[in-house]
Amino acid sequence: MLNNAEARGFVAPVVEPIARALLRIGLTADMVTLIGAAITVTTALVFIPQDNFLPAIIILLLFLAGDVIDGTMARLSGTQGPYGAWLDATMDRVADVAVYGALLWWAVEYRDTTTTVLAWIVLAGAVAISYAKARAEAVGATANGGLAERAERFIVVGIGGLLYVFGLDWAMTAALGILAVGVVITVLQRAMDVRSQLKPKPGAAGSVPPTAGAEG
């Protein structure tokens, strides 16, 4: 789930013994991917809409930081493959929608219109960032990087939530504001990156990829 190589490298020495232990008890990498996604979704939808951020932050950060476990398990067991990568990426999107959807739900219930709009932008932006990457790869380009990748988004949400728990009532709204700007910039960065890769060169006989106009 964690997209940033730096984040993966930081936690890898800690999670490898855990990965080995899970393999010894018969769990597979795909099982851990599904379990982690289920716990993330349940935690987000149970605690965040009830204005109960502390347990949500603790559980979500533990599982998000440990998300590298499934990939480590696949590597150690020699079961790395395209299906595992697809499943992991798909469950990431499910978890993202659950977390940011829960924040939107919370904003509607407990906050003002401004916070609600910011939460909606963050939710839409998180989906658009992921879709931009997937769609770019479908037409032969890449769309990586940007100001607000997945790990950074969750770090900002976590900090905003902790400050909110400790009495700074404006903190989560501020975090959503920062993220709203960040996701918009990231979508634009990826759009410009893909455009530069796919734009026909002067004098070249460019053609539109066959899937360029398809919906998905």
C-alpha positions in Angstrom: 0.0 0.0 0.0 2.8 2.5 0.8 3.9 3.8 -2.6 7.0 5.6 -1.6 10.2 3.6 -1.9 11.8 5.6 1.0 8.9 4.6 3.3 9.2 1.0 2.3 13.0 1.0 2.9 12.5 2.6 6.3 10.1 -0.1 7.7 11.5 -3.1 5.8 14.1 -4.2 8.5 11.3 -4.2 11.1 8.7 -6.0 9.1 10.8 -8.9 7.7 10.7 -10.9 10.9 7.0 -10.4 11.1 6.6 -11.5 7.5 8.6 -14.7 8.2 6.4 -15.4 11.3 3.2 -15.0 9.3 4.5 -17.3 6.6 5.3 -19.9 9.2 1.7 -20.0 10.5 0.4 -20.5 7.0 -0.7 -17.1 5.9 0.0 -16.0 2.3 0.8 -12.5 1.0 -2.6 -12.2 -0.6 -4.4 -13.2 2.6 -2.5 -10.4 4.5 -3.4 -7.9 1.8 -7.1 -8.7 2.2 -6.9 -8.7 6.0 -5.1 -5.4 6.1 -7.7 -3.8 3.7 -10.6 -5.2 5.7 -9.2 -3.8 9.0 -8.4 -0.4 7.4 -11.9 -0.1 6.0 -13.6 -1.2 9.2 -11.5 1.1 11.4 -12.1 4.1 9.1 -15.9 3.6 8.9 -16.4 2.8 12.5 -14.4 5.4 14.3 -13.9 8.5 12.1 -17.6 9.3 11.4 -18.1 9.1 15.2 -15.5 11.8 15.8 -13.3 9.2 17.5 -10.0 9.9 15.9 -7.5 8.5 18.4 -8.1 4.8 18.0 -8.6 5.3 14.2 -5.2 7.0 13.9 -3.4 4.3 16.0 -4.9 1.4 14.1 -4.6 2.9 10.7 -1.0 4.0 11.1 0.0 0.6 12.3 -1.6 -1.1 9.4 -0.5 1.4 6.8 3.1 1.3 8.1 3.0 -2.4 8.1 1.5 -2.6 4.6 4.9 -3.5 3.2 4.5 -6.9 5.0 2.5 -8.5 2.1 5.2 -7.5 -0.4 7.9 -8.8 1.9 6.0 -12.1 2.3 5.7 -12.5 -1.4 9.4 -11.9 -1.9 10.4 -14.3 0.9 8.1 -17.0 -0.3 8.9 -16.6 -4.0 5.3 -15.8 -4.9 5.7 -12.3 -6.3 3.7 -11.8 -9.5 1.3 -9.6 -11.4 -1.8 -10.8 -9.6 -0.4 -9.9 -6.2 0.6 -6.5 -7.4 -2.8 -6.0 -8.9 -4.6 -7.1 -5.7 -2.4 -4.9 -3.5 -3.0 -1.8 -5.7 -6.8 -2.5 -5.8 -7.0 -2.9 -2.0 -5.1 0.3 -1.6 -7.8 2.1 -3.6 -10.5 0.5 -1.5 -8.7 1.6 1.7 -8.2 5.2 0.4 -11.9 5.6 -0.5 -12.9 4.3 2.9 -10.6 6.6 4.8 -11.3 9.8 2.8 -15.0 8.9 2.5 -15.1 8.5 6.3 -13.5 11.9 6.7 -16.2 13.4 4.3 -18.9 11.7 6.4 -17.4 13.1 9.6 -17.2 16.6 8.0 -20.9 16.5 7.1 -21.8 15.4 10.6 -19.6 17.5 12.8 -18.0 20.3 10.8 -18.9 23.2 8.5 -19.4 23.5 4.8 -15.8 24.5 4.1 -14.5 21.3 5.8 -17.0 19.2 3.9 -15.9 20.7 0.6 -12.2 20.2 1.4 -12.9 16.6 2.4 -14.7 16.0 -0.9 -11.8 17.5 -2.9 -9.3 15.3 -1.1 -11.4 12.2 -1.7 -11.9 13.0 -5.4 -8.2 14.0 -5.8 -7.0 10.7 -4.2 -9.0 8.7 -6.7 -7.9 10.9 -9.6 -4.2 10.5 -8.7 -4.5 6.8 -8.7 -6.5 6.7 -11.9 -4.0 9.0 -13.6 -1.3 6.5 -12.9 -3.3 3.5 -14.0 -4.6 5.2 -17.2 -1.2 6.5 -18.1 0.2 3.0 -18.0 -2.7 1.8 -20.2 -1.6 4.2 -23.0 2.1 3.5 -22.7 3.2 6.3 -20.4 4.0 6.6 -16.7 2.5 8.9 -14.1 4.5 8.6 -10.9 5.5 11.1 -8.2 3.9 14.4 -7.3 3.5 16.6 -4.3 0.9 14.5 -2.4 1.5 10.8 -2.9 -0.2 8.2 -0.8 2.2 8.1 2.1 2.3 11.9 2.4 -1.4 12.2 2.3 -1.8 9.8 5.3 1.0 11.5 7.2 -0.8 14.8 6.9 -4.2 13.3 7.9 -2.5 11.6 10.9 -0.9 14.8 12.1 -4.2 16.7 11.6 -6.1 14.1 13.5 -3.6 14.0 16.4 -3.7 17.8 16.8 -7.5 17.6 16.6 -7.6 15.0 19.4 -5.4 17.2 21.6 -7.8 20.1 21.4 -6.8 22.0 18.3 -10.3 22.1 16.8 -9.2 23.6 13.5 -6.4 21.1 12.9 -8.2 18.6 10.7 -9.8 21.3 8.6 -6.3 22.7 8.1 -4.9 19.3 7.2 -7.7 18.8 4.7 -7.0 22.2 3.2 -3.3 21.4 2.8 -4.3 18.1 1.2 -6.9 19.6 -1.1 -4.2 21.9 -2.6 -1.7 19.0 -2.7 -4.0 16.6 -4.5 -4.9 19.2 -7.1 -1.3 20.0 -7.8 -0.4 16.3 -8.0 -3.1 15.6 -10.5 -1.8 18.5 -12.6 1.8 17.3 -12.2 0.9 13.9 -13.5 -1.3 15.3 -16.3 1.6 17.5 -17.6 4.1 14.6 -17.2 1.9 12.3 -19.3 1.2 15.0 -21.9 4.9 15.5 -22.3 5.4 11.8 -22.9 2.6 11.3 -25.3 2.6 14.6 -27.2 3.7 14.0 -30.8 7.1 15.3 -31.7 7.3 18.0 -34.3 7.4 16.4 -37.7 6.6 12.9 -36.4 3.6 11.0 -37.6 1.9 10.6 -34.3 -1.1 8.4 -33.7 -3.6 8.3 -31.0 -3.3 5.1 -28.9 -6.4 2.9 -29.4 -7.5 3.1 -25.8 -7.0 6.9 -25.4 -10.7 7.7 -25.6 -12.1 4.8 -23.7 -13.8 5.2 -20.4 -12.6 3.4 -17.3 
